[in-house]
Structure formats: structure tokens, C-alpha cells
Amino acid sequence: MAYRINYLDSAQSPQLIAVAETLADAHSAMRYVGTSLPEQADRLQIAEDPLLGTDTRVVQPPESLDTPGGLSVLYLGGTISPDRNWQAEAVTALIAHPVVITNPRREQPTSSDDEVLVQVAWQRRHLWRCDMAMFWFEGSDADPSALVELGTQIANPVPLAVGISPEYPQALAVRALVGHSLTEQAVQENLAGTIACAVDLIRKEAKPPLRLPYHNGDPGISALALQLKIAAMREGTPGLPMAMNELAIEATCAVDKGLDPCLLVRIHAGLDRLRADPADPLGWAELMDIVHALGSY
């Protein structure tokens, strides 16, 4: 069992700021942050999270991936149909290989607008974290969000395995898009072939299991990545709401890389201000002060 120390942002969404191996360490970390930032102390919480260990290899919402344990992350994109759980077949075939699988399929479908928003945020965050992705499209529903995700990964680019069932309504258009953008990419026509391509990707692209996760644990690189995300916000690229989301994601990725968790809390607190008022001078001042503080790493 591991423990996460979260900051509850203005939307009451838990943002990871630290990881602890024992409950005593978690309380110690929370006391440290609460003492350093007393105005944020009531926003802190401790939560048990077995997924923070390295043994769990499949992550589904509402759980989130925070520490892949040195393994590459493979995202399962494509159609999410209530009629057939193809993701389960893919997980069964892929789980023996050295990857963490992020599977956006919920055991229970979303039932409210709030759950839909949480699901979209989950998918965006884990798509952002992945090292490779497998996309399979089938059924009669075009599922526009899955098509947007595929376009995002083509633009990144991230190594892909793509398959499209012949009866899928947008099969011709998607095949043309992939063929135009990734001329070397062979689009499969069945799930088994797509899974086989994903296995080949893992064999070619997966990080050695002993490699340290994300940024190789260098706090200086994580600090620089955060500085660049804040600079992007100032420039208004790729648009302030998206830039704020990307900064929040980068702050989560920086957890356990040697940065002071108080800095991560201050990032989320500054973002809270700017979500309420994008022109809030105190919010911008907070982020600019954090940029200077990050320069010490």
C-alpha cells in the first residue's frame, strides 16, 4: 500500500502533490506542506492508493496512473462500446509484456454530465502520459472523441498501432488520415492484427524495466518542464484553458522527482485563481514567483 497526498483544487478535484510509502510519512509530508503554506492546509488530504505500487499494470478510471515504475505506458484508444469490451481482450494479450496499460473504459458507463467531464479529463491526462498507443475502431458509432484522440497522437507523434473494422462508419476517412500522416503505418482490419502490432511496438519501443520513470528522476528537468509550461501560459499558446490543463498535468508528472511539494501546491493554487479570473494579477504573480523558485533546481 502506498499513500498519496492531494491538494483539493477549487473544483474539489484531488491533485497529487506527493507520494509516501507509509501512513506516518504521509502525515509528516502533509504537516510539512500545511506548516509551510497554512492558507492551503485545509485543502490537503491523504488517500490510500494501491495503484501507486509498481505491481499494478492496468489502470482504469476512476483510478489514475502516477508512477509507472520505470515501465513504458501504453494507452488503449478507440471505440468504447457498451456492446463489446474489446479492451479486455487486448489487456489479456498485452499484460504479459513490460508496459503499464491505461484503459479508459469504465466498468460502469458515465451517467451524468459531471462524470463525462471527469472521464474526458482522465483520458486527456493519460493520453498525455503515454509512450505508445493502440487504437481500435469498430461498431456503428463513429465516437468523435476517439477520433480526436487519434489525431492528437498522430500530431505528437507517439508510436501507434492502429486497426479499423471494415464496417466502422468512418473507416475510409480514418484509413486515409493515417496513411497520409504516417506513411509507414500499416492499418489493420481486425483486432488480433492490431494487438500483434501493439506487441511489436512494445518490443521495439518499451523502456528497459530498470530505467527510472519520466525525466529519469532529475528534478532540474522537471523544473524546466514546469517553467516552459508557465511560459506557454503567458504566451497564450495553445490557448489559456488548455495551457492551464497542461501545466496541471506537468505538475502531477513532477511528483516524486525531488521538487518541493509546496511548489506544486502553489502551482495549483495559482491555477485556481486564474480559472476564476484569467486576468487575476495575484494568480499570475504566484506563477511568476514559482518560475523564479524553480530556477534553483
N, C-alpha and C positions, 0 to 999 in steps of 0.2 A: 504493500500500500504506500502511495505517495500522497502528498498534500499540495494543493495549490493555494496561493494567497492571491485573492482577487480584489480589484478595485471596481466598485459598482458605479458605472457612469450614470449620466443624467437620464438615460433610458432604462436604468436598472439592469443593464446588461453587464455580466461579470467579465472584466478584462484582466487577464493573467499578468501579474507583476513579479511573481517569484514562485519557486518550487522548493519544497522541503521534503526530506526523506522521512522525518519523524514529526509527530504532532508537537513535541516540545520545540523543535527547530522552527516549525511553522508559527507557533505563538511568539517565539523570540523575534522572528522576522517581522511579524505584524506589529509587535511592540516597538521595534526599531523605526519602522515607517511611521507609525502613529505618533511617536515622540518627535520625529523629525518634521512631520507635517501634521500638526494637531488639527488643523482645519479640515483635513481629509480623513481623520481617524474613524469617523462613523461610516465611512464608505468602504471600509476594509472587511473582508470575510475570509474564513478558512473553509476549504471544502476538500473532502476525501476524493481522490481520483485514481482508481486503479489503472487508468489508461496512460498515466504518466510513467509507468514502468515500460521497459523495453520488450517485455514478453508479448504484449498485445499487438497483433499485427493487422487487425482490421478495425477501422474507426467509422462509425455511422452516427448521423445526427440522432439525438441532440448532443452526444459526446463530441469533443474536439481533440484534434491532434496538437500536441505542444512539443513533445520531444520524440523524434523518430528514432532515437537510439543509434544514430550513425547509419541507419539504413536509408536507401532512396525511398521516395514516396511516389506511388502510382495512383492516379485519380481515375475512377470509373465514371466516365461521362456517357451521355447519350440518352436514349429514351428511358423514362421512368414510368412504366405502365402498371396499373393496378391488376392487369390480367396475367402478366407473366414476370416472374422475378429472374431475369437472365443474369442479374448481378450475382445471385447466389451461385450459379453455375460457374461464372468467371472466378469468383473468390475461391471456390473449391479447387479449381485448376491452378490458380496463381499463388495460393498461400504457402506452398512448399518452397517458393523462391525468395531470395533475400530482399524483400521490399515490405514497406508498410502500405496497405491498401486503404485509401479513403473512398468510401462508398456512400454517395449522397442519398441512397434510397432509405427512407424511413420505414420502420416496422409498421407504424400507423400513419396513413396519409394525413397531410395538413388539413385542418378543419376550420381555420379562421384566417382572416387577413393578417393578424399578428404572427401566426405560425408560418404563413407564407413568407413574410418579411424575414423572420428568423432563418428559415430554410435558405432563402436567397443569399443571406449574409454568410451562412455556413458554407454554401457551395463556392461563393466567391473567395472566401478565405482559404479554403483547402485547395481550390484550383490554383491560387497564388503560390501555395507552398509546394506543389508537386514538382517532381523531377522528370516525370514522364506521364503519359495518359493513354488510356484506351477508350475509344468511343465506339458504341454500337447503336445503330438506329434501326428500329423495327416498328411494326404496327401501323395503325391508320391515323394516329395523332402526330402531327408534324413536330410538336413540342418545341416552340420557338426558343425557350431558354437554353435547351441543349444545343441548338444551332448557334446561339450567341457564344456559348462556352467553347464550341469547336473553333469558331472564328477567332476567339481570344487566344487560344493555344496555337493556332496557325500563325498569328501575328507575333507571338512571343520570341522565337518559336521554342516549343518543347517537343522532344521526341514523341511521336504519336503512332498508335496502331488504330486504324480506322476500318470499320465494317458497316455496310449498309444492306439491309434486306431488300431484294428487288421490289417488293410490294410497298415499301416505305414511300409516302406520297411525294417527298422531295428528293428521292433517290438520285435522279438525273442531275439536279442542280447541285446537290452536295458533292456528288462524284466529280462534277466539273470544277467546283471550287477547290477541292483537294488536289485534283490533277493540275490545275492552273498554278496553285500556290506552292505545292510540294511535288514537283515533277517526279521525284524519286519514290513517292509514296504509292504503294500498291493497295488499292481499296478492296477489302474482302467482301464476299457476298453471303457469308454465313458466320455464325457466332464462333464455331470451332476454329475456323481460319483466323478470325480476329484475335482470339485468345492465343493461338500459336504465334501470331505476330507480336503480341504483348510479351510472351515468354522470350522471344528473340531480343526484344528491346531490353528486357531486364538483363539478359546475359551480356549484352553489348554495353549498356549504359549504367547499370547499377553500381553504386559506390561500394568499395570493399567494406564489409561489416565493421571493421575496426576504425574506420575513418570517423572523426568527430563530426557531430551534426551541425549543419548550417553555419557557414562562415568559419568553420574549423575552430570554433570557440574563441576567436580573437575578439576581445572587447573593442579594440580600435576599429576593426572593420564594421562591427555592429554600430558603433558610434557614428562612423562616417555615413553608413546607410541611413541612419535616422536624420543626420544633418541634411543629406540630399533630399529626403522626403519633405522636410520642413521647407527647404529652399524651393521645391516644386510647388508647395502650397503658396508661397509668396509670389511665385510667378504665375499662379493660376493655371498650371498645367498638371494633369489633363482636365482641369475643371475642379473648383474648390471642393465640392462634396466628395468626388472620387479621390482627390488628393488626401482629404482628411481620413477617408476609409483606409487608404494605402498606408498612411502614417500609423494608424491604429494597428494594422496588420504587422507592420515592421516592428512596432513596439513589442508586440507579442512574440515575434520571432527573436527578439533580443533578450528575452528572459533566459536566465542561466548562462549568459555569455560574459558575466563579470561586470556588468553595469550596475550602478546603484539603483535598487528598485524605487527609491524616492524619485529619481528622474523619470521613470516610467509612469509613476503616479502623476507627476506634474504634466507629462505629455497628455495623458487622458483628461486631466482637469482643464488644461488649456483647450483641448478639443471640445470639451463640454461647453465652454464659454462661446467658442466660435460656431458651434452648431446652433446655439440660441441666438447669436448675433454675429454674423460673419465679419462685421466691422468693429467688434469689441476690442478696444486698444489694449485692455488688460490681457485678453487671450493671446493677442499677437506678442505682447511684451513677454509673457510667460514662455512662449515658444522660442523667442529670440534669446532669452536668458538661458534656456536649455541648450541651444546651439553652442553658446559660449562654454557651458559646463561640459558638453560632450567633447570639446576640443582638448580636454585634459587627458583623454584616453589614448 
